[in-house]
Amino acid sequence: MTWKICAAAILVAAAATTAHAQRALQPSVQWTLQVIEDGQQIDSFEGTTTVGQAHTDTHHHVSGHNVGCLDHPAGDIDLARTVTIAPTQADATGVTLAIDAQETLEDSASPQASQTPEGCRLPPQPREVSASHPGLRVPAGEWVTWQIVEKNPSLAYRVRAGIAAPSGQAAAPQQAVPPSQPLPPPPPLIPPSRQ
C-alpha cells in the first residue's frame, strides 16, 4: 500500500512540474495601443505582457470648459480611459490580443444641445463607451486599427504587438510611426436608396 501512495505522490509532483514548465514557456508580448480621436492621436498605452496574463491601465484627462451666461471656467469633466490587454496567442507571424476598454468621452454631437434656452453655455455631457474584442489579430511588424466609435467623436485604437525579446537581449528595431500621423478619413456613408 505504501508504494501506491509514493507512486501517486510522484505522479502528482510530475504533473505539477509539467504544468509549471508549460506556463514558464509562454512568450511575453510587447504591445503598443494608440488612441485615435477624430484622426489625431490623443493617448497611448504600452507594455509587455505574458501570453495568458492581462494588463490593465487607466489614464485620466480632466477637460475644463467655460460655462454659464458669464462664460466662467467650470464644468470640469474627468475623461477616464481604462484598457485591459491580454495576449491569447503569439508566434513569429503575429499576436492575438483580447482587449477590453471603458472610455468617458465628451459628446460632440450638437453645440445647440449644450446651451440653455437663454443661450448660456452648458458643459458637454460625458458619454460612456465600453468595447471588447475577444481576438484582435496583429500581424508581426504591422499596425492594426480597431474602430470603436464612428462619430461625435470618432474613436479608434491602433495596435502593434510582437513577441518581446528575452530578458537581457535588445528588442529588434521596429519601424516608427509618428504619433501625430492622422488616420485616413472613413469612407462616406451612403444613405439607403428609396424605391
C-alpha positions as CSV (number, residue, x, y, z in Angstrom):
1,M,0.0,0.0,0.0
2,T,2.9,2.4,0.8
3,W,4.3,2.0,-2.7
4,K,1.0,3.1,-4.2
5,I,1.0,6.3,-2.1
6,C,4.6,7.0,-3.2
7,A,3.7,6.4,-6.8
8,A,0.7,8.7,-6.6
9,A,2.8,11.4,-4.9
10,I,5.4,11.1,-7.7
11,L,2.7,11.4,-10.4
12,V,1.1,14.5,-8.7
13,A,4.6,16.1,-8.4
14,A,5.4,15.3,-12.1
15,A,2.0,16.8,-13.2
16,A,2.6,20.0,-11.2
17,T,6.1,20.3,-12.6
18,T,4.8,19.9,-16.2
19,A,2.1,22.5,-15.7
20,H,4.6,24.9,-14.2
21,A,7.0,24.3,-17.1
22,Q,4.2,24.9,-19.7
23,R,3.3,28.3,-18.0
24,A,7.0,29.2,-18.0
25,L,7.3,28.6,-21.7
26,Q,4.6,31.2,-22.6
27,P,6.2,34.1,-24.6
28,S,5.9,37.7,-23.5
29,V,4.3,40.1,-25.9
30,Q,5.4,43.7,-26.3
31,W,2.5,45.9,-27.4
32,T,1.5,49.5,-28.1
33,L,-2.0,50.8,-28.2
34,Q,-2.6,54.3,-29.6
35,V,-5.9,56.1,-29.0
36,I,-7.0,58.0,-32.1
37,E,-9.9,60.5,-31.8
38,D,-11.1,62.3,-35.0
39,G,-7.9,61.3,-36.8
40,Q,-5.4,62.5,-34.2
41,Q,-3.6,60.5,-31.5
42,I,-4.7,61.6,-28.1
43,D,-3.3,58.9,-25.8
44,S,-1.2,55.7,-25.8
45,F,-0.6,52.7,-23.7
46,E,2.3,50.2,-23.9
47,G,3.6,47.3,-22.0
48,T,4.9,43.8,-22.0
49,T,2.5,41.0,-21.0
50,T,2.9,37.2,-20.9
51,V,0.5,35.2,-23.0
52,G,-2.3,34.1,-20.7
53,Q,-1.9,37.1,-18.4
54,A,-3.7,40.5,-18.6
55,H,-2.5,44.1,-18.1
56,T,-4.9,46.9,-17.1
57,D,-4.1,50.6,-17.1
58,T,-6.2,53.7,-16.5
59,H,-5.4,57.2,-17.8
60,H,-7.2,60.4,-16.7
61,H,-7.5,63.7,-18.5
62,V,-9.5,66.5,-17.0
63,S,-11.2,68.7,-19.6
64,G,-12.3,72.2,-18.4
65,H,-15.0,74.3,-20.0
66,N,-16.3,77.9,-19.7
67,V,-20.0,77.7,-18.9
68,G,-22.9,79.8,-17.9
69,C,-24.1,83.1,-19.2
70,L,-20.9,84.8,-18.0
71,D,-18.7,82.2,-19.6
72,H,-16.7,81.4,-16.5
73,P,-14.4,78.4,-16.1
74,A,-16.3,75.5,-14.6
75,G,-17.7,72.2,-15.7
76,D,-14.6,70.0,-15.5
77,I,-15.1,66.5,-16.8
78,D,-12.8,63.6,-15.9
79,L,-12.2,61.8,-19.2
80,A,-11.1,58.4,-17.9
81,R,-9.9,55.6,-20.2
82,T,-9.3,52.1,-18.9
83,V,-7.8,49.5,-21.2
84,T,-7.1,45.8,-20.5
85,I,-4.8,43.9,-22.8
86,A,-4.5,40.1,-22.7
87,P,-2.3,38.3,-25.2
88,T,-4.0,34.9,-26.0
89,Q,-1.6,33.7,-28.7
90,A,1.8,34.7,-30.0
91,D,4.2,33.3,-32.6
92,A,6.5,34.6,-35.3
93,T,3.7,35.5,-37.6
94,G,1.8,37.7,-35.2
95,V,-0.1,38.1,-31.9
96,T,-3.8,37.7,-30.9
97,L,-4.9,40.1,-28.2
98,A,-8.1,40.2,-26.2
99,I,-8.9,43.9,-25.5
100,D,-11.5,45.4,-23.1
101,A,-11.9,49.2,-22.9
102,Q,-14.0,51.7,-21.0
103,E,-14.0,55.3,-22.1
104,T,-15.5,58.5,-20.9
105,L,-15.8,60.9,-23.9
106,E,-17.2,64.3,-24.4
107,D,-20.1,64.0,-26.8
108,S,-19.5,66.5,-29.6
109,A,-22.8,65.9,-31.4
110,S,-24.5,69.3,-31.4
111,P,-23.4,72.7,-30.0
112,Q,-27.1,73.7,-29.6
113,A,-27.6,70.9,-27.2
114,S,-25.0,72.4,-24.9
115,Q,-26.9,75.7,-24.3
116,T,-29.8,76.7,-22.1
117,P,-32.9,78.2,-23.8
118,E,-31.4,81.7,-22.9
119,G,-28.2,80.8,-24.8
120,C,-26.0,80.2,-21.8
121,R,-23.3,77.6,-22.3
122,L,-23.5,74.2,-20.6
123,P,-20.6,71.7,-20.4
124,P,-20.6,68.9,-22.8
125,Q,-22.3,65.7,-21.5
126,P,-19.9,62.8,-20.7
127,R,-20.6,59.7,-22.8
128,E,-19.6,56.3,-21.5
129,V,-18.4,53.8,-24.1
130,S,-17.4,50.2,-23.5
131,A,-15.8,47.9,-26.1
132,S,-14.5,44.4,-26.1
133,H,-12.6,42.5,-28.8
134,P,-12.0,38.8,-28.0
135,G,-9.3,38.2,-30.5
136,L,-7.7,41.1,-32.4
137,R,-5.1,39.6,-34.7
138,V,-2.0,41.8,-35.1
139,P,0.4,40.5,-37.9
140,A,4.1,40.8,-37.0
141,G,5.5,44.2,-37.8
142,E,2.2,45.8,-38.7
143,W,-0.3,48.3,-37.2
144,V,-4.0,47.2,-36.9
145,T,-6.8,49.7,-36.4
146,W,-9.9,48.8,-34.5
147,Q,-12.8,51.3,-34.9
148,I,-14.6,51.8,-31.5
149,V,-17.0,54.8,-32.2
150,E,-17.9,56.0,-35.7
151,K,-18.6,59.7,-35.0
152,N,-19.2,62.5,-32.4
153,P,-16.2,62.0,-31.9
154,S,-14.8,59.1,-33.9
155,L,-12.6,56.8,-31.8
156,A,-10.2,54.1,-32.9
157,Y,-7.4,52.0,-31.4
158,R,-4.3,51.5,-33.4
159,V,-2.4,48.4,-32.1
160,R,1.0,46.9,-32.7
161,A,2.4,43.9,-31.0
162,G,5.1,41.3,-31.2
163,I,7.0,38.7,-29.2
164,A,9.2,40.5,-26.7
165,A,13.0,39.8,-26.7
166,P,14.1,37.6,-23.9
167,S,15.5,39.3,-20.8
168,G,18.9,40.7,-21.4
169,Q,18.5,41.0,-25.2
170,A,17.7,44.1,-27.1
171,A,14.4,44.1,-29.0
172,A,14.6,44.2,-32.7
173,P,14.1,47.7,-34.0
174,Q,10.6,48.5,-35.2
175,Q,9.6,50.9,-37.9
176,A,8.4,54.0,-36.1
177,V,5.1,55.6,-36.9
178,P,4.8,59.2,-35.9
179,P,2.2,59.6,-33.1
180,S,0.6,62.5,-34.8
181,Q,0.1,60.7,-38.1
182,P,-3.6,61.0,-38.8
183,L,-5.7,58.1,-39.9
184,P,-7.3,58.5,-43.3
185,P,-10.9,59.6,-43.1
186,P,-13.5,56.9,-43.1
187,P,-15.4,56.3,-46.3
188,P,-18.6,58.4,-46.6
189,L,-21.8,56.8,-45.5
190,I,-24.1,56.1,-48.4
191,P,-27.7,56.6,-47.5
192,P,-30.1,53.8,-48.4
193,S,-31.9,54.4,-51.7
194,R,-35.6,55.0,-51.7
195,Q,-37.6,53.0,-54.2
